[in-house]
Amino acid sequence: LDYEGSFTIDSAVMERAGMRPFQALEIYDVTNGSRIKTYAIAGEPGSGTFCANGAAAHLIRKGDVVIICAYALLSPEELKGFSPKVIRVDDNNEVVE
């Protein structure tokens, strides 16, 4: 709670999803309906960590189901053939898809 903000994500999952540290995120809490905008911090690889820090920790609690959206700006040329990556994890935060 006493942190400036952010959302920590297992760095192995970040790499698999093509995410970068400090990348802008929107997080949708399916459990309670809250939505926040923050940024990614890389967590220990293989830890399964998905952790709201700072003010976000008041809105997202351990055990909540969340959707994490990471965005990038692309030129019209870059959009050709672009396909978003979707990573799904199980109840233990292990990648299943």
PENORTA-V564921 format. One record per residue. N is the residue number from 0. D_LAST is the distance of its C-alpha to the last C-alpha in whole Angstrom. Layout:
# PENORTA-V564921
n:d_last
N:D_LAST
N:D_LAST
This chain:
# PENORTA-V564921
n:d_last
0:31
1:34
2:32
3:32
4:28
5:25
6:21
7:20
8:17
9:16
10:17
11:14
12:11
13:14
14:14
15:11
16:11
17:15
18:16
19:20
20:22
21:24
22:22
23:23
24:20
25:21
26:19
27:19
28:20
29:19
30:21
31:24
32:24
33:25
34:24
35:25
36:25
37:25
38:23
39:21
40:22
41:20
42:20
43:20
44:18
45:16
46:17
47:15
48:17
49:17
50:20
51:23
52:26
53:29
54:30
55:26
56:27
57:29
58:27
59:23
60:24
61:22
62:20
63:19
64:16
65:16
66:14
67:15
68:16
69:17
70:20
71:22
72:25
73:25
74:28
75:28
76:28
77:25
78:23
79:24
80:21
81:19
82:15
83:14
84:10
85:8
86:6
87:5
88:7
89:9
90:13
91:13
92:11
93:9
94:6
95:4
96:0
